[in-house]
Amino acid sequence: MTSSRAYLSDLFSLDDRTAVVTGGSSGIGRAVAGALARAGARVVVVARKKEGLASTVEELTADGCRAAWVSGDLSTRDGVRAAAEEAAAVFGEPDILVNCAGINLRPPMGELGEDVWDTTMAVNLDAPFLLGQRFGPGMAERGFGRIIHITSQQAHRAFVQSGAYGVSKGALESLARSQAEAWSPYGVTCNTLVPGFVMTPLNARLSSDPDRVAALAARTMTGRNGVAEDFAGAAVFLASRASGYVTGQSIHVDGGFSVH
Ligand SMILES: NC(=O)c1ccc[n+]([C@@H]2O[C@H](COP(=O)([O-])OP(=O)(O)OC[C@H]3O[C@@H](n4cnc5c(N)ncnc54)[C@H](OP(=O)(O)O)[C@@H]3O)[C@@H](O)[C@H]2O)c1
């Protein structure tokens, strides 16, 4: 009889896989990077600030994981290209790409200028597209790949001045479907994880208002807001062999927020 450990390992182990996680130095990305690394993957985290990157990698290596960081600015196309090459040079071409780096600038729609629009699209949409173009075809050629984008409930509904942010996340879900259509026949699945409200530095202002936080928690079915660690299991599932027949999907990890 197969032991449960061997069975679970066959389904979910990421041993011998290599992952690149953008935004892996903070919040949801940091939790996802940790989950993939603890499930066996070699993980490269990409973001701008070296302090958060270094402390993430320190934590993971202290835990016996293989991890490294690349500092890069994903708001310019040259920055994305440079970061991609640097990331691939560490442990080799990735089997798993997680696009988690994101920004949420919230000017009221009437005041939303071209600068905010351009920066939002550059980080939240152009970078995932360019990284997909860089790594997707190689994954398809090797016969295995996993592309995971982190979107938002704002891909589905207007919420607290969605502005450019909601548009970028809606497009990112469409990108996942286009990538799934192109590369799933070659073993590369492309999906998105859709957070509700998660207490991270991204929404520090909203998180500092206890009444708003309580009201948002009440809108879930589980009665609480999300924490970054809520994404660990779903990320490992989408990165693993187990999810080979799941592609082009948007999977809400939101305590039921989206269906309440
Ligand atoms: N928290 C929520 O409630 C929530 C809800 C829905 C969706 N999301 C999505 O989840 C993802 C992660 O968000 P989070 O809440 O975990 O936010 P976070 O803690 O602020 O993390 C954002 C990450 O993105 C990196 N980043 C930002 N701009 C970058 C740039 N120009 N180049 C490279 N890296 C950049 C940041 O590092 P540096 O600043 O060092 O570059 C950081 O690692 C985002 O895509 C966000 O839209 C979050």
The ligand as an SDF file (V2000), in Angstrom:
LIG
                    3D

 48 52  0  0  0  0  0  0  0  0999 V2000
   -3.9680   42.8440    0.1300 N   0  0  0  0  0  0  0  0  0  0  0  0
   -5.1430   42.7390   -0.4770 C   0  0  0  0  0  0  0  0  0  0  0  0
   -6.2080   42.9330    0.1150 O   0  0  0  0  0  0  0  0  0  0  0  0
   -5.2000   42.3630   -1.9160 C   0  0  0  0  0  0  0  0  0  0  0  0
   -6.4700   42.2190   -2.4740 C   0  0  0  0  0  0  0  0  0  0  0  0
   -6.5770   41.8830   -3.8060 C   0  0  0  0  0  0  0  0  0  0  0  0
   -5.4430   41.6850   -4.5560 C   0  0  0  0  0  0  0  0  0  0  0  0
   -4.2020   41.8300   -4.0020 N   0  0  0  0  0  0  0  0  0  0  0  0
   -3.0540   41.6290   -4.8850 C   0  0  0  0  0  0  0  0  0  0  0  0
   -2.1200   40.7610   -4.2840 O   0  0  0  0  0  0  0  0  0  0  0  0
   -0.8190   41.0800   -4.7400 C   0  0  0  0  0  0  0  0  0  0  0  0
    0.1020   41.2260   -3.5460 C   0  0  0  0  0  0  0  0  0  0  0  0
   -0.3810   42.2810   -2.7530 O   0  0  0  0  0  0  0  0  0  0  0  0
   -0.0470   42.4300   -1.2110 P   0  0  0  0  0  0  0  0  0  0  0  0
   -1.3060   42.8400   -0.5640 O   0  0  0  0  0  0  0  0  0  0  0  0
    0.6940   41.2530   -0.7330 O   0  0  0  0  0  0  0  0  0  0  0  0
    0.8730   43.7400   -1.2860 O   0  0  0  0  0  0  0  0  0  0  0  0
    2.2870   44.1520   -0.6850 P   0  0  0  0  0  0  0  0  0  0  0  0
    2.4800   43.5330    0.6580 O   0  0  0  0  0  0  0  0  0  0  0  0
    2.3130   45.6230   -0.8200 O   0  0  0  0  0  0  0  0  0  0  0  0
    3.3280   43.5040   -1.6960 O   0  0  0  0  0  0  0  0  0  0  0  0
    3.5210   44.0220   -2.9940 C   0  0  0  0  0  0  0  0  0  0  0  0
    4.7840   43.4090   -3.5590 C   0  0  0  0  0  0  0  0  0  0  0  0
    4.9890   43.9010   -4.8950 O   0  0  0  0  0  0  0  0  0  0  0  0
    6.3050   44.4370   -5.0090 C   0  0  0  0  0  0  0  0  0  0  0  0
    6.3170   45.5210   -5.9980 N   0  0  0  0  0  0  0  0  0  0  0  0
    5.5170   46.6090   -6.0310 C   0  0  0  0  0  0  0  0  0  0  0  0
    5.8570   47.4190   -7.0560 N   0  0  0  0  0  0  0  0  0  0  0  0
    6.9080   46.8150   -7.6940 C   0  0  0  0  0  0  0  0  0  0  0  0
    7.7230   47.1530   -8.8040 C   0  0  0  0  0  0  0  0  0  0  0  0
    7.5690   48.2950   -9.4730 N   0  0  0  0  0  0  0  0  0  0  0  0
    8.7010   46.2920   -9.1690 N   0  0  0  0  0  0  0  0  0  0  0  0
    8.9060   45.1420   -8.4740 C   0  0  0  0  0  0  0  0  0  0  0  0
    8.1690   44.7740   -7.4230 N   0  0  0  0  0  0  0  0  0  0  0  0
    7.1900   45.5890   -7.0260 C   0  0  0  0  0  0  0  0  0  0  0  0
    6.6170   44.9240   -3.5850 C   0  0  0  0  0  0  0  0  0  0  0  0
    8.0060   45.0440   -3.3160 O   0  0  0  0  0  0  0  0  0  0  0  0
    8.8280   46.4470   -3.4790 P   0  0  0  0  0  0  0  0  0  0  0  0
    7.9340   47.5280   -2.9600 O   0  0  0  0  0  0  0  0  0  0  0  0
   10.0770   46.2340   -2.7090 O   0  0  0  0  0  0  0  0  0  0  0  0
    9.0840   46.5630   -4.9470 O   0  0  0  0  0  0  0  0  0  0  0  0
    6.0260   43.7870   -2.7610 C   0  0  0  0  0  0  0  0  0  0  0  0
    6.9100   42.6890   -2.7290 O   0  0  0  0  0  0  0  0  0  0  0  0
   -0.9440   42.3480   -5.5750 C   0  0  0  0  0  0  0  0  0  0  0  0
   -0.9390   42.0120   -6.9380 O   0  0  0  0  0  0  0  0  0  0  0  0
   -2.2900   42.8980   -5.1690 C   0  0  0  0  0  0  0  0  0  0  0  0
   -2.8690   43.6550   -6.1890 O   0  0  0  0  0  0  0  0  0  0  0  0
   -4.0630   42.1760   -2.7000 C   0  0  0  0  0  0  0  0  0  0  0  0
  1  2  1  0
  2  3  2  0
  2  4  1  0
  4  5  1  0
  4 48  2  0
  5  6  2  0
  6  7  1  0
  7  8  2  0
  8  9  1  0
  8 48  1  0
  9 10  1  0
  9 46  1  0
 10 11  1  0
 11 12  1  0
 11 44  1  0
 12 13  1  0
 13 14  1  0
 14 15  2  0
 14 16  1  0
 14 17  1  0
 17 18  1  0
 18 19  2  0
 18 20  1  0
 18 21  1  0
 21 22  1  0
 22 23  1  0
 23 24  1  0
 23 42  1  0
 24 25  1  0
 25 26  1  0
 25 36  1  0
 26 27  1  0
 26 35  1  0
 27 28  2  0
 28 29  1  0
 29 30  1  0
 29 35  2  0
 30 31  1  0
 30 32  2  0
 32 33  1  0
 33 34  2  0
 34 35  1  0
 36 37  1  0
 36 42  1  0
 37 38  1  0
 38 39  2  0
 38 40  1  0
 38 41  1  0
 42 43  1  0
 44 45  1  0
 44 46  1  0
 46 47  1  0
M  CHG  2   8   1  16  -1
M  END
$$$$
